[in-house]
Amino acid sequence: MKPAPFAYVKAASLDQVFDLLTRHGDEARVLAGGQSLIPTLNLRLSAPAVLIDINGLDALGGIALEDGTLRIGALTRQRTIEQSTEIARHCPLLKLAMPYIAHPAIRNRGTIGGSIALADPAAELPACAVALGAQIEVRGRDGPRTVDATEFFRGLYETDLRPGEVVSGVLVRKPEPGQRSALAEFARRHGDYAMIGLAARARVERATLSDVRLVFFGVGAKPVLARAAGALLEGRAIDRAALRAALAEDLDPSADLQASAATKLHLAGVLTTRIVDQLVGAPQ
Ligand SMILES: Cc1cc2nc3c(=O)[nH]c(=O)nc-3n(C[C@H](O)[C@H](O)[C@H](O)COP(=O)(O)OP(=O)(O)OC[C@H]3O[C@@H](n4cnc5c(N)ncnc54)[C@H](O)[C@@H]3O)c2cc1C
């Protein structure tokens, strides 16, 4: 199938993007890596009148460390994140996540900003952003603002982005001493969206965890911060019965084409055990 006809504008500046978004409203779509947008056009699930190509806007690119905060520009390709030594050093969770996202050809084009703006509930990057306590940097006519990732994801493919705004970057604090991260997921085939996944960060001292942030994806309309299960892991070994109860309190998965709700809850327990093993394993 071919997409419905649309106009294409290669934006020369952010101001032009804001003008076009204001003028065309819901009839316009921003084009980043195109790895999610173009398939929806081809399948005619979406038929915008105008595509605004933001590739090439320097303000949306680059990886920079300033005052202990890493700013990853929205247009940074997933493959660049995978191969960046700065990301490996200062934000290892993102590096861990990359091989789970589709395949290299898709990661060559797909961007961090596209994934964050799309807010697919089964995607790795939104969950990582919440686990890392990242700030999402957003720009519009009224200037930049930052939104805590925990607040940014609002519901199914729904974010805090206001009309006329774009995601311009993701801000992550450098890890503190002892902080480690881990990611695990179940998918039917490598590269598929996760049936269920877990991104985590914690402080680890002599195999004991504190400040645990467990964020599940593929189990709800948005990334789910599992507070009860995280608290249960603080300072003690896993009590499997208590963990099952805590996960049942944190998660309310719906059945989907891949698994029943009960299977997802069971897999959440398996993933948590694996994540703890990863966290207390070799230092990053
Ligand atoms: C076969 C296949 C398998 C995949 N598997 C996975 C997977 O396992 N895990 C996963 O997470 N992803 C997966 N993806 C999606 C892929 O990671 C996309 O790259 C990502 O979801 C969107 O990024 P993009 O840069 O391609 O965005 P685009 O497709 O260009 O845009 C996606 C949406 O976000 C909007 N948008 C893009 N950038 C911005 C911005 N800066 N500000 C505001 N709005 C913006 C667009 O208007 C559009 O609505 C898969 C894709 C394919 C085709």
The ligand as an SDF file (V2000), in Angstrom:
LIG
                    3D

 53 58  0  0  0  0  0  0  0  0999 V2000
   10.1270   -3.5770   12.4050 C   0  0  0  0  0  0  0  0  0  0  0  0
   10.2380   -2.5800   13.5130 C   0  0  0  0  0  0  0  0  0  0  0  0
   10.5220   -3.0260   14.7960 C   0  0  0  0  0  0  0  0  0  0  0  0
   10.6370   -2.1200   15.8480 C   0  0  0  0  0  0  0  0  0  0  0  0
   10.9120   -2.6030   17.0980 N   0  0  0  0  0  0  0  0  0  0  0  0
   11.0290   -1.7380   18.1100 C   0  0  0  0  0  0  0  0  0  0  0  0
   11.3130   -2.2170   19.4270 C   0  0  0  0  0  0  0  0  0  0  0  0
   11.4990   -3.3960   19.6770 O   0  0  0  0  0  0  0  0  0  0  0  0
   11.3850   -1.2890   20.4240 N   0  0  0  0  0  0  0  0  0  0  0  0
   11.1890    0.0610   20.1860 C   0  0  0  0  0  0  0  0  0  0  0  0
   11.2530    0.8510   21.1350 O   0  0  0  0  0  0  0  0  0  0  0  0
   10.9430    0.5360   18.9550 N   0  0  0  0  0  0  0  0  0  0  0  0
   10.8510   -0.3280   17.9230 C   0  0  0  0  0  0  0  0  0  0  0  0
   10.5840    0.1570   16.6680 N   0  0  0  0  0  0  0  0  0  0  0  0
   10.3620    1.6160   16.4890 C   0  0  0  0  0  0  0  0  0  0  0  0
   11.6760    2.3650   16.2790 C   0  0  0  0  0  0  0  0  0  0  0  0
   12.4810    2.2970   17.4190 O   0  0  0  0  0  0  0  0  0  0  0  0
   11.4260    3.8520   15.9810 C   0  0  0  0  0  0  0  0  0  0  0  0
   12.6650    4.3530   15.6500 O   0  0  0  0  0  0  0  0  0  0  0  0
   10.8820    4.7320   17.0880 C   0  0  0  0  0  0  0  0  0  0  0  0
    9.7190    4.2410   17.6720 O   0  0  0  0  0  0  0  0  0  0  0  0
   10.4700    6.1030   16.5330 C   0  0  0  0  0  0  0  0  0  0  0  0
   11.5930    6.8440   16.2580 O   0  0  0  0  0  0  0  0  0  0  0  0
   11.7470    7.5990   14.8800 P   0  0  0  0  0  0  0  0  0  0  0  0
   12.8800    8.5300   15.0660 O   0  0  0  0  0  0  0  0  0  0  0  0
   11.8320    6.6120   13.7830 O   0  0  0  0  0  0  0  0  0  0  0  0
   10.3820    8.4530   14.8370 O   0  0  0  0  0  0  0  0  0  0  0  0
    9.3750    8.7300   13.6330 P   0  0  0  0  0  0  0  0  0  0  0  0
    8.8680    7.4460   13.0700 O   0  0  0  0  0  0  0  0  0  0  0  0
    9.9430    9.7310   12.7000 O   0  0  0  0  0  0  0  0  0  0  0  0
    8.2060    9.4510   14.4700 O   0  0  0  0  0  0  0  0  0  0  0  0
    7.3870    8.7260   15.3730 C   0  0  0  0  0  0  0  0  0  0  0  0
    6.3310    9.6890   15.9440 C   0  0  0  0  0  0  0  0  0  0  0  0
    6.9490   10.6330   16.8270 O   0  0  0  0  0  0  0  0  0  0  0  0
    6.7990   11.9750   16.3130 C   0  0  0  0  0  0  0  0  0  0  0  0
    8.1000   12.6030   16.5250 N   0  0  0  0  0  0  0  0  0  0  0  0
    9.3100   12.1500   16.1180 C   0  0  0  0  0  0  0  0  0  0  0  0
   10.3010   12.9270   16.6060 N   0  0  0  0  0  0  0  0  0  0  0  0
    9.6920   13.8900   17.3310 C   0  0  0  0  0  0  0  0  0  0  0  0
   10.1800   14.9830   18.1040 C   0  0  0  0  0  0  0  0  0  0  0  0
   11.4900   15.2390   18.2500 N   0  0  0  0  0  0  0  0  0  0  0  0
    9.2830   15.7810   18.7320 N   0  0  0  0  0  0  0  0  0  0  0  0
    7.9510   15.5330   18.6150 C   0  0  0  0  0  0  0  0  0  0  0  0
    7.4250   14.5050   17.9110 N   0  0  0  0  0  0  0  0  0  0  0  0
    8.2920   13.7030   17.2790 C   0  0  0  0  0  0  0  0  0  0  0  0
    6.4060   11.8280   14.8500 C   0  0  0  0  0  0  0  0  0  0  0  0
    5.6160   12.9230   14.4060 O   0  0  0  0  0  0  0  0  0  0  0  0
    5.6100   10.5190   14.8920 C   0  0  0  0  0  0  0  0  0  0  0  0
    4.3040   10.7770   15.3330 O   0  0  0  0  0  0  0  0  0  0  0  0
   10.4750   -0.7220   15.6010 C   0  0  0  0  0  0  0  0  0  0  0  0
   10.2270   -0.2550   14.3030 C   0  0  0  0  0  0  0  0  0  0  0  0
   10.0970   -1.1730   13.2660 C   0  0  0  0  0  0  0  0  0  0  0  0
    9.8200   -0.6660   11.8890 C   0  0  0  0  0  0  0  0  0  0  0  0
  1  2  1  0
  2  3  1  0
  2 52  2  0
  3  4  2  0
  4  5  1  0
  4 50  1  0
  5  6  2  0
  6  7  1  0
  6 13  1  0
  7  8  2  0
  7  9  1  0
  9 10  1  0
 10 11  2  0
 10 12  1  0
 12 13  2  0
 13 14  1  0
 14 15  1  0
 14 50  1  0
 15 16  1  0
 16 17  1  0
 16 18  1  0
 18 19  1  0
 18 20  1  0
 20 21  1  0
 20 22  1  0
 22 23  1  0
 23 24  1  0
 24 25  2  0
 24 26  1  0
 24 27  1  0
 27 28  1  0
 28 29  2  0
 28 30  1  0
 28 31  1  0
 31 32  1  0
 32 33  1  0
 33 34  1  0
 33 48  1  0
 34 35  1  0
 35 36  1  0
 35 46  1  0
 36 37  1  0
 36 45  1  0
 37 38  2  0
 38 39  1  0
 39 40  1  0
 39 45  2  0
 40 41  1  0
 40 42  2  0
 42 43  1  0
 43 44  2  0
 44 45  1  0
 46 47  1  0
 46 48  1  0
 48 49  1  0
 50 51  2  0
 51 52  1  0
 52 53  1  0
M  END
$$$$
